[in-house]
Amino acid sequence: MKHVISALVENKPGVLAHVAGMFAARAFNIDSLVVGRTEDPDLSRMTIVVIGDDKVLEQVRKQLAKIVSVVKVQ
């Protein structure tokens, strides 16, 4: 099952690598990932499509929220 997660992150070098590394380390599958600007130049929005059941979705959200550069996960 596909799930869409939106994360507001700090707009600085290495954040995308950190997020992608978290997915890789836990063997979560990213179906697609888009990063774009927000009205605040210090923040970016990541829209991530994840494949997995509801348990995987909850784990992804929890792990993303633990990353310091992630401001908000929806």
Contacts in CASP RR format, 6 or more apart in sequence:
PFRMAT RR
TARGET T0000
AUTHOR 0000-0000-0000
METHOD contacts of the structure
MODEL  1
MKHVISALVENKPGVLAHVAGMFAARAFNIDSLVVGRTEDPDLSRMTIVV
IGDDKVLEQVRKQLAKIVSVVKVQ
1 51 0 8 1.000
1 52 0 8 1.000
1 53 0 8 1.000
1 54 0 8 1.000
2 31 0 8 1.000
2 49 0 8 1.000
2 50 0 8 1.000
2 51 0 8 1.000
2 52 0 8 1.000
3 49 0 8 1.000
3 50 0 8 1.000
3 51 0 8 1.000
3 52 0 8 1.000
3 56 0 8 1.000
3 57 0 8 1.000
3 60 0 8 1.000
4 47 0 8 1.000
4 48 0 8 1.000
4 49 0 8 1.000
4 50 0 8 1.000
5 47 0 8 1.000
5 48 0 8 1.000
5 49 0 8 1.000
5 50 0 8 1.000
5 57 0 8 1.000
5 60 0 8 1.000
5 61 0 8 1.000
5 64 0 8 1.000
5 73 0 8 1.000
5 74 0 8 1.000
6 45 0 8 1.000
6 46 0 8 1.000
6 47 0 8 1.000
6 48 0 8 1.000
6 73 0 8 1.000
6 74 0 8 1.000
7 19 0 8 1.000
7 45 0 8 1.000
7 46 0 8 1.000
7 48 0 8 1.000
7 64 0 8 1.000
7 70 0 8 1.000
7 71 0 8 1.000
7 72 0 8 1.000
7 73 0 8 1.000
7 74 0 8 1.000
8 38 0 8 1.000
8 43 0 8 1.000
8 44 0 8 1.000
8 45 0 8 1.000
8 70 0 8 1.000
8 71 0 8 1.000
8 72 0 8 1.000
8 73 0 8 1.000
9 15 0 8 1.000
9 19 0 8 1.000
9 43 0 8 1.000
9 44 0 8 1.000
9 45 0 8 1.000
9 46 0 8 1.000
9 69 0 8 1.000
9 70 0 8 1.000
9 71 0 8 1.000
10 42 0 8 1.000
10 43 0 8 1.000
10 44 0 8 1.000
10 69 0 8 1.000
10 70 0 8 1.000
10 71 0 8 1.000
11 37 0 8 1.000
11 41 0 8 1.000
11 42 0 8 1.000
11 43 0 8 1.000
11 44 0 8 1.000
12 69 0 8 1.000
15 44 0 8 1.000
15 69 0 8 1.000
16 35 0 8 1.000
16 46 0 8 1.000
18 67 0 8 1.000
18 69 0 8 1.000
19 46 0 8 1.000
19 48 0 8 1.000
19 64 0 8 1.000
19 67 0 8 1.000
19 70 0 8 1.000
20 30 0 8 1.000
20 33 0 8 1.000
22 28 0 8 1.000
22 63 0 8 1.000
22 64 0 8 1.000
22 67 0 8 1.000
23 29 0 8 1.000
23 30 0 8 1.000
23 60 0 8 1.000
26 59 0 8 1.000
26 63 0 8 1.000
28 50 0 8 1.000
28 56 0 8 1.000
28 59 0 8 1.000
28 60 0 8 1.000
29 50 0 8 1.000
29 51 0 8 1.000
29 52 0 8 1.000
30 48 0 8 1.000
30 49 0 8 1.000
30 50 0 8 1.000
31 49 0 8 1.000
31 50 0 8 1.000
31 51 0 8 1.000
32 48 0 8 1.000
32 49 0 8 1.000
33 46 0 8 1.000
33 47 0 8 1.000
33 48 0 8 1.000
33 49 0 8 1.000
34 46 0 8 1.000
34 47 0 8 1.000
35 44 0 8 1.000
35 45 0 8 1.000
35 46 0 8 1.000
35 47 0 8 1.000
36 44 0 8 1.000
36 45 0 8 1.000
36 46 0 8 1.000
37 44 0 8 1.000
37 45 0 8 1.000
38 44 0 8 1.000
38 45 0 8 1.000
43 71 0 8 1.000
48 60 0 8 1.000
50 56 0 8 1.000
50 57 0 8 1.000
50 60 0 8 1.000
61 73 0 8 1.000
64 70 0 8 1.000
64 73 0 8 1.000
65 73 0 8 1.000
END
